Amino acid sequence: MGKHRVLILGGGFGGLYTARALCRSAAAPAVEVTLVSRTPNFLFLPLLYEILTDEVTDWQIAPPLTEVLPSNCRFIHGDVVGGEFSAGQCRVRVHQSDSDLLLEADTLVLALGNVSDDFGLPGVKTHTRPFRSLADAHALKSAVEEAVRRATGSRETAAFAIIGAGPSGVELAAVVADKLHAELRKVGLPPTQVHLHLVDRLSEILPQYASALRHFAERELARRGVHLHLGVGVAACSASGVELENGAHVAADTIVWTAGSRPTPVLAEFPFVRDRRGRIPVARTLEVPGFPGVYALGDIAASAAAPATAQVAVRQALVVADNIAARLRGAPLREYHYESLGEMMTLGRGTGAANILGLAFDGVTGYLTRRLVYLLAMPDTWHATRVGLSWLGQSIEEVWQAWSVPAATD
Ligand SMILES: Cc1cc2nc3c(=O)[nH]c(=O)nc-3n(C[C@H](O)[C@H](O)[C@H](O)COP(=O)(O)OP(=O)(O)OC[C@H]3O[C@@H](n4cnc5c(N)ncnc54)[C@H](O)[C@@H]3O)c2cc1C
């Protein structure tokens, strides 16, 4: 009898961690695992902000999938496309050959993640930029550098607006502020040469986080001079800035949209039921009801109260891998129950905040805790070791520079 074919769609937290767990389980000899992803690299999204402040590099947070997938997992770099979907069948446009491939599987795992959602508001698609990929992070970094160059020549103020004061918007505001101020320092301009706005329709930032973290974040944003516009929604965006629902205008040359996300549109091509947010409702076993052998996890799955976080996707991946193996043995399936381990965030260069098991801390302790936890959560031990050593090297170099500069001027 042939091997049991498992097809995993998506090479993010849900897909990659499922593949790794399954290919290293006792079921590995009985399965043939294929993973399809439109990006050739895995992206450790929680560390994406630090691209702006040069605290991380591309290779550290985006290793090639071929490096972090086990050798017994086949990788296809391609787009899952619309067409002839049915349970266990999927059409993929292979990037290398630009041709279509019809893949068949006994078990299908859907982990295709979210995309940015503009809620159909006028001007959002054309005048704002998303922050979800390495390219987005590098483009924003260049926009900051360019804005400061323009301000240097003209002495005009530069203005940035970030829409959404959830974790993404708050973390981004802190690092954009640090990057702007660092660039201004280089050319001898004061911090008043730039304006950075953070807008949200809710009346407080980070409503889903513990109050201690909210307090740390408010303090760090105030310290960086971020202008908060809370309790008022965005009506439209244009080349000159953001129109608010109360009629006010926030002038901005660059607008970053972090206010909404929705499951990747290709899900509409599958025969599965979706909820009003476009997610696939799943059973506690993470199976799609009515489709035995089809699992959905991560951002695209509606699973009780589980939020769209990497933490959830990774834990669900372990359950999916276990359940695929259990089905092969004829054993009962495991259930996924959401439980938060806490929250962590960057609050600018060299500073962070964490709330782990009810214990909240910030500053350098928050920064180091977050770094350590993320290092341990990286998908591959060899990759994590290389990243850890290079972070250590970077820190030693920074300390050395801090010591050697005054010595040179003595
Ligand atoms: C900027 C940012 C910061 C974040 N910070 C945190 C944090 O600090 N902590 C936390 O817990 N969570 C964080 N999150 C959320 C977290 O990253 C997601 O919840 C997590 O990535 C979800 O995993 P996933 O596997 O569902 O989707 P993803 O990790 O997004 O993976 C989706 C995969 O599907 C692939 N794909 C999509 N469409 C197709 C297609 N048509 N064909 C082929 N492949 C396709 C993509 O290339 C990708 O490989 C952050 C998110 C963002 C955007």
The ligand as an SDF file (V2000), in Angstrom:
LIG
                    3D

 53 58  0  0  0  0  0  0  0  0999 V2000
    3.3370   42.6030   11.5500 C   0  0  0  0  0  0  0  0  0  0  0  0
    2.7640   41.4500   12.3340 C   0  0  0  0  0  0  0  0  0  0  0  0
    3.2220   41.2090   13.6190 C   0  0  0  0  0  0  0  0  0  0  0  0
    2.6990   40.1490   14.3620 C   0  0  0  0  0  0  0  0  0  0  0  0
    3.1630   39.9550   15.6400 N   0  0  0  0  0  0  0  0  0  0  0  0
    2.6980   38.9240   16.3630 C   0  0  0  0  0  0  0  0  0  0  0  0
    3.1760   38.6850   17.6890 C   0  0  0  0  0  0  0  0  0  0  0  0
    3.9830   39.4540   18.2110 O   0  0  0  0  0  0  0  0  0  0  0  0
    2.7120   37.5810   18.3430 N   0  0  0  0  0  0  0  0  0  0  0  0
    1.8170   36.7260   17.7970 C   0  0  0  0  0  0  0  0  0  0  0  0
    1.4540   35.7330   18.4350 O   0  0  0  0  0  0  0  0  0  0  0  0
    1.3050   36.9440   16.5600 N   0  0  0  0  0  0  0  0  0  0  0  0
    1.7240   38.0150   15.8350 C   0  0  0  0  0  0  0  0  0  0  0  0
    1.2150   38.2560   14.5770 N   0  0  0  0  0  0  0  0  0  0  0  0
    0.1750   37.3660   14.0530 C   0  0  0  0  0  0  0  0  0  0  0  0
    0.8090   36.0950   13.5090 C   0  0  0  0  0  0  0  0  0  0  0  0
    1.9160   36.3900   12.7080 O   0  0  0  0  0  0  0  0  0  0  0  0
   -0.2190   35.2800   12.7380 C   0  0  0  0  0  0  0  0  0  0  0  0
   -1.3180   35.0370   13.5850 O   0  0  0  0  0  0  0  0  0  0  0  0
    0.3850   33.9600   12.2730 C   0  0  0  0  0  0  0  0  0  0  0  0
    1.3870   34.2270   11.3150 O   0  0  0  0  0  0  0  0  0  0  0  0
   -0.7000   33.0540   11.6920 C   0  0  0  0  0  0  0  0  0  0  0  0
   -0.1260   31.8920   11.1490 O   0  0  0  0  0  0  0  0  0  0  0  0
   -0.7690   31.2590    9.8210 P   0  0  0  0  0  0  0  0  0  0  0  0
    0.0120   30.0310    9.5300 O   0  0  0  0  0  0  0  0  0  0  0  0
   -2.2330   31.1880    9.9540 O   0  0  0  0  0  0  0  0  0  0  0  0
   -0.4980   32.3620    8.6840 O   0  0  0  0  0  0  0  0  0  0  0  0
    0.8740   32.9330    8.1390 P   0  0  0  0  0  0  0  0  0  0  0  0
    1.9630   32.7860    9.1240 O   0  0  0  0  0  0  0  0  0  0  0  0
    0.5520   34.3050    7.6310 O   0  0  0  0  0  0  0  0  0  0  0  0
    1.2130   31.9870    6.9070 O   0  0  0  0  0  0  0  0  0  0  0  0
    0.4260   31.9500    5.7400 C   0  0  0  0  0  0  0  0  0  0  0  0
    1.2150   31.2370    4.6650 C   0  0  0  0  0  0  0  0  0  0  0  0
    0.3810   30.9840    3.5520 O   0  0  0  0  0  0  0  0  0  0  0  0
    1.0380   31.3670    2.3680 C   0  0  0  0  0  0  0  0  0  0  0  0
   -0.0010   31.7180    1.3830 N   0  0  0  0  0  0  0  0  0  0  0  0
   -0.9890   32.6180    1.4770 C   0  0  0  0  0  0  0  0  0  0  0  0
   -1.7770   32.5830    0.3920 N   0  0  0  0  0  0  0  0  0  0  0  0
   -1.2690   31.6250   -0.4160 C   0  0  0  0  0  0  0  0  0  0  0  0
   -1.6390   31.0850   -1.6800 C   0  0  0  0  0  0  0  0  0  0  0  0
   -2.6990   31.5180   -2.3480 N   0  0  0  0  0  0  0  0  0  0  0  0
   -0.8850   30.0930   -2.2020 N   0  0  0  0  0  0  0  0  0  0  0  0
    0.2010   29.6180   -1.5310 C   0  0  0  0  0  0  0  0  0  0  0  0
    0.5770   30.0680   -0.3350 N   0  0  0  0  0  0  0  0  0  0  0  0
   -0.1390   31.0580    0.2110 C   0  0  0  0  0  0  0  0  0  0  0  0
    1.9100   32.5420    2.7850 C   0  0  0  0  0  0  0  0  0  0  0  0
    2.9620   32.7520    1.8630 O   0  0  0  0  0  0  0  0  0  0  0  0
    2.4020   32.0320    4.1360 C   0  0  0  0  0  0  0  0  0  0  0  0
    3.4900   31.1600    3.9580 O   0  0  0  0  0  0  0  0  0  0  0  0
    1.7070   39.3120   13.8080 C   0  0  0  0  0  0  0  0  0  0  0  0
    1.2340   39.5590   12.5120 C   0  0  0  0  0  0  0  0  0  0  0  0
    1.7510   40.6220   11.7770 C   0  0  0  0  0  0  0  0  0  0  0  0
    1.2340   40.8810   10.3820 C   0  0  0  0  0  0  0  0  0  0  0  0
  1  2  1  0
  2  3  1  0
  2 52  2  0
  3  4  2  0
  4  5  1  0
  4 50  1  0
  5  6  2  0
  6  7  1  0
  6 13  1  0
  7  8  2  0
  7  9  1  0
  9 10  1  0
 10 11  2  0
 10 12  1  0
 12 13  2  0
 13 14  1  0
 14 15  1  0
 14 50  1  0
 15 16  1  0
 16 17  1  0
 16 18  1  0
 18 19  1  0
 18 20  1  0
 20 21  1  0
 20 22  1  0
 22 23  1  0
 23 24  1  0
 24 25  2  0
 24 26  1  0
 24 27  1  0
 27 28  1  0
 28 29  2  0
 28 30  1  0
 28 31  1  0
 31 32  1  0
 32 33  1  0
 33 34  1  0
 33 48  1  0
 34 35  1  0
 35 36  1  0
 35 46  1  0
 36 37  1  0
 36 45  1  0
 37 38  2  0
 38 39  1  0
 39 40  1  0
 39 45  2  0
 40 41  1  0
 40 42  2  0
 42 43  1  0
 43 44  2  0
 44 45  1  0
 46 47  1  0
 46 48  1  0
 48 49  1  0
 50 51  2  0
 51 52  1  0
 52 53  1  0
M  END
$$$$
